[in-house]
Amino acid sequence: MKVEQLMSRDVVTVTPQTTLKQVAELLAAHRIAGVPVCDGNGHVLGVVSEADILWKELGARPGGGGMLDRALELAYGQGKRLAAVTASEAMTSPATTIGPDASVAWAAQLMNKLKINRLPVVENDKLVGIIARSDLVRAFTRPDEEIEDEINDDVLLHTLWVDPDTVSLMVDYGMVTISGEVENRSTAELIEAYIRRVPGVVSIHLDLRYRFDDLARRVAASAAQLPSRI
């Protein structure tokens, strides 16, 4: 599954000059947790999230320099954000972005690794959408038939060049069972690895035979039955 199949195309954005007060009002009005900061050409400059605004709630005090301020600056380096007034001053920049053709699995890996909740989707250096953790959770609820179609078409046929007719595939509440015959153990391991990346897959049970392993065993058995020349 590709990012473009899950992303929201109607994206709420702000400019670098948008005040944090206005950003907070947008987040509350649209019930979202963050917005991309874009210039006039649609280029993503950064992202402002609820967490960035919450630094203001910690209390930036004019002429501050007390123990709390020094501790926060030492631990998090957030002095500038405490004093931020506009989106450009508070945003995380550069923003981590993703392309519409990227896999949903890669989006999930990025979010988990970087501990972020959303990714602006960029094509030709311009914002075309946004994908959030909630979108990935929604993908996990997809029906079994849709999961089965993706495994057959995207994983087996177009990625691994395995004829779906050579295996038997069943998906039941996200639990995948696949049996049949493939070329070798490596192919079976690739099938399992790619299926695990399909959104909605809960578990995998493989019951695959290896064509060349079987052939090698038959050849060895036949050779063992040949009369010795000695």
C-alpha positions as a printed NumPy array, in Angstrom:
array([[  0.   ,   0.   ,   0.   ],
       [  1.292,   3.428,  -0.964],
       [  1.211,   6.627,   1.062],
       [ -0.963,   8.322,  -1.552],
       [ -3.742,   5.809,  -0.82 ],
       [ -4.001,   6.951,   2.802],
       [ -2.831,  10.554,   2.879],
       [ -5.13 ,  13.533,   3.354],
       [ -4.985,  15.833,   0.356],
       [ -6.836,  18.758,   1.921],
       [ -3.999,  19.939,   4.152],
       [ -4.238,  22.769,   6.668],
       [ -1.052,  24.831,   6.391],
       [  0.359,  28.025,   7.867],
       [  2.925,  30.567,   6.743],
       [  6.144,  31.392,   8.583],
       [  4.526,  34.615,   9.796],
       [  1.445,  32.942,  11.297],
       [  1.361,  33.602,  15.039],
       [  1.363,  30.693,  17.485],
       [ -1.989,  31.92 ,  18.752],
       [ -3.42 ,  31.489,  15.255],
       [ -1.727,  28.098,  14.891],
       [ -3.308,  26.934,  18.151],
       [ -6.727,  28.114,  16.959],
       [ -6.307,  26.151,  13.698],
       [ -5.27 ,  22.98 ,  15.51 ],
       [ -8.265,  23.232,  17.825],
       [-10.732,  24.088,  15.046],
       [ -9.649,  21.228,  12.777],
       [ -8.891,  18.769,  15.6  ],
       [ -5.412,  18.069,  14.306],
       [ -2.095,  17.81 ,  16.121],
       [  0.22 ,  19.655,  13.737],
       [  0.505,  21.688,  10.548],
       [  3.156,  22.143,   7.861],
       [  4.712,  25.572,   7.512],
       [  4.873,  26.463,   3.808],
       [  6.118,  29.362,   1.724],
       [  4.131,  30.953,  -1.078],
       [  5.257,  28.285,  -3.563],
       [  4.054,  25.323,  -1.527],
       [  7.505,  24.317,  -0.298],
       [  7.525,  22.79 ,   3.183],
       [  9.774,  24.765,   5.517],
       [  8.949,  22.967,   8.738],
       [  6.193,  21.618,  10.958],
       [  4.513,  23.13 ,  14.021],
       [  2.926,  20.63 ,  16.388],
       [  1.01 ,  20.689,  19.646],
       [  4.277,  19.909,  21.427],
       [  5.87 ,  23.074,  20.032],
       [  2.992,  25.164,  21.318],
       [  3.033,  23.456,  24.707],
       [  6.457,  24.945,  25.33 ],
       [  4.672,  28.27 ,  25.594],
       [  2.483,  26.782,  28.3  ],
       [  5.64 ,  26.177,  30.342],
       [  5.851,  29.922,  30.695],
       [  8.382,  32.006,  28.818],
       [  9.058,  34.875,  31.226],
       [ 10.598,  38.146,  30.082],
       [ 14.042,  38.405,  31.588],
       [ 13.724,  34.825,  32.781],
       [ 16.745,  32.941,  33.903],
       [ 15.563,  31.036,  36.894],
       [ 16.358,  27.447,  37.732],
       [ 13.474,  26.057,  35.596],
       [ 14.518,  28.074,  32.548],
       [ 18.149,  27.005,  32.869],
       [ 17.173,  23.369,  33.401],
       [ 14.939,  23.369,  30.318],
       [ 17.596,  25.015,  28.192],
       [ 20.246,  22.578,  29.4  ],
       [ 18.085,  19.476,  28.985],
       [ 16.211,  20.315,  25.796],
       [ 17.795,  23.367,  24.212],
       [ 14.311,  24.872,  23.962],
       [ 15.067,  28.441,  24.975],
       [ 14.227,  29.797,  21.519],
       [ 10.933,  27.938,  21.422],
       [  9.949,  29.286,  24.805],
       [ 10.347,  32.768,  23.354],
       [  8.735,  31.937,  19.977],
       [  5.875,  34.08 ,  18.714],
       [  5.477,  32.923,  15.108],
       [  5.349,  29.575,  13.333],
       [  8.828,  30.054,  11.853],
       [ 10.287,  30.563,  15.33 ],
       [  8.6  ,  27.498,  16.842],
       [  8.625,  25.021,  13.966],
       [ 10.77 ,  21.909,  13.662],
       [ 12.941,  22.463,  10.602],
       [ 13.841,  21.008,   8.223],
       [ 10.721,  18.895,   8.141],
       [ 10.928,  15.158,   7.559],
       [  8.845,  14.48 ,   4.462],
       [  7.845,  11.477,   2.375],
       [  6.808,  10.891,  -1.233],
       [  3.356,   9.732,  -2.332],
       [  4.82 ,   6.57 ,  -3.894],
       [  6.541,   5.48 ,  -0.688],
       [  5.157,   2.47 ,   1.133],
       [  2.978,   2.804,   4.195],
       [  5.448,   0.517,   5.978],
       [  8.245,   3.04 ,   5.36 ],
       [  6.04 ,   5.849,   6.682],
       [  5.424,   3.854,   9.854],
       [  9.161,   3.186,  10.264],
       [  9.961,   6.883,   9.922],
       [  7.327,   7.902,  12.453],
       [  8.48 ,   5.311,  14.979],
       [ 12.178,   6.003,  14.508],
       [ 11.856,   9.794,  14.702],
       [  9.002,   9.753,  17.249],
       [  6.78 ,  11.995,  15.151],
       [  3.052,  11.794,  14.5  ],
       [  2.747,  13.037,  10.928],
       [  4.658,  13.361,   7.669],
       [  4.081,  16.003,   4.997],
       [  3.826,  14.313,   1.593],
       [  5.917,  16.074,  -1.03 ],
       [  6.081,  15.627,  -4.793],
       [  8.361,  17.735,  -7.01 ],
       [  9.334,  19.711,  -3.878],
       [  5.735,  20.78 ,  -3.255],
       [  3.237,  19.725,  -0.6  ],
       [  0.55 ,  17.377,  -1.949],
       [ -0.787,  15.82 ,   1.252],
       [ -0.115,  14.694,   4.79 ],
       [ -0.163,  11.274,   6.462],
       [ -0.622,  10.788,  10.208],
       [ -0.417,   7.931,  12.677],
       [ -4.207,   7.805,  12.704],
       [ -4.129,   7.064,   8.962],
       [ -1.812,   4.124,   9.577],
       [ -4.129,   2.802,  12.291],
       [ -7.033,   3.1  ,   9.857],
       [ -5.076,   1.006,   7.345],
       [ -4.813,  -1.766,   9.917],
       [ -8.608,  -2.201,   9.834],
       [ -8.786,  -2.903,   6.101],
       [-10.831,  -5.971,   5.028],
       [ -9.261,  -9.38 ,   4.414],
       [-10.154,  -9.273,   0.724],
       [ -8.162,  -6.085,   0.257],
       [ -5.168,  -7.541,   2.097],
       [ -5.329, -10.683,  -0.039],
       [ -5.452,  -8.653,  -3.263],
       [ -2.376,  -6.652,  -2.241],
       [ -0.408,  -9.783,  -1.367],
       [ -1.301, -11.449,  -4.661],
       [ -0.821,  -8.442,  -6.931],
       [  1.835,  -6.271,  -5.285],
       [  3.903,  -8.718,  -3.244],
       [  3.84 , -11.99 ,  -5.18 ],
       [  3.319, -10.973,  -8.788],
       [  4.895,  -7.526,  -9.196],
       [  7.564,  -7.504,  -6.471],
       [  8.769, -11.098,  -6.22 ],
       [  7.63 , -12.383,  -9.626],
       [  5.917, -15.363,  -8.037],
       [  2.861, -16.64 ,  -9.893],
       [ -0.018, -16.407,  -7.37 ],
       [ -1.522, -19.522,  -8.962],
       [  1.409, -21.592,  -7.672],
       [  0.498, -20.955,  -4.027],
       [ -2.636, -21.048,  -1.921],
       [ -3.372, -17.876,   0.045],
       [ -5.95 , -17.354,   2.785],
       [ -6.516, -14.277,   4.959],
       [ -8.777, -14.513,   7.987],
       [ -9.071, -11.474,  10.293],
       [ -5.619, -10.378,   9.16 ],
       [ -4.046, -13.791,   9.799],
       [ -2.314, -14.923,   6.599],
       [ -1.789, -18.564,   5.654],
       [  0.169, -19.314,   2.503],
       [  1.065, -22.768,   1.196],
       [  2.37 , -24.302,  -1.998],
       [  5.723, -24.556,  -3.753],
       [  8.343, -21.898,  -4.411],
       [ 11.832, -22.067,  -5.885],
       [ 13.888, -22.094,  -2.68 ],
       [ 14.103, -21.094,   0.966],
       [ 15.271, -17.567,   0.106],
       [ 12.104, -16.949,  -1.901],
       [  9.993, -18.146,   1.021],
       [ 11.839, -15.812,   3.397],
       [ 11.285, -12.869,   1.048],
       [  7.585, -13.687,   0.79 ],
       [  7.277, -13.651,   4.571],
       [  9.248, -10.397,   4.934],
       [  7.184,  -8.543,   2.343],
       [  3.852,  -9.84 ,   3.632],
       [  4.713,  -8.563,   7.107],
       [  4.896,  -5.049,   5.629],
       [  1.353,  -5.2  ,   4.272],
       [ -0.937,  -3.013,   6.436],
       [ -3.553,  -5.078,   8.247],
       [ -1.517,  -8.291,   8.48 ],
       [ -1.645,  -9.646,  12.034],
       [  0.269, -12.91 ,  11.661],
       [  1.73 , -15.203,   8.983],
       [  1.803, -18.988,   8.727],
       [  3.994, -20.377,   5.937],
       [  3.606, -23.918,   4.655],
       [  5.836, -23.737,   1.596],
       [  7.881, -26.415,  -0.125],
       [ 11.124, -25.565,  -1.91 ],
       [ 11.286, -26.781,  -5.487],
       [ 15.079, -26.892,  -5.855],
       [ 15.603, -28.389,  -2.413],
       [ 13.241, -31.206,  -3.357],
       [ 15.083, -31.63 ,  -6.662],
       [ 18.433, -31.767,  -4.889],
       [ 17.145, -34.434,  -2.521],
       [ 15.801, -36.507,  -5.422],
       [ 19.105, -36.254,  -7.286],
       [ 21.019, -37.245,  -4.154],
       [ 18.702, -40.193,  -3.558],
       [ 19.087, -41.348,  -7.163],
       [ 22.856, -41.013,  -6.966],
       [ 22.928, -43.102,  -3.813],
       [ 21.173, -45.924,  -5.637],
       [ 23.69 , -46.029,  -8.522],
       [ 26.11 , -49.005,  -8.45 ],
       [ 29.619, -48.212,  -7.337],
       [ 32.362, -48.376, -10.001],
       [ 34.839, -49.669,  -7.504]])
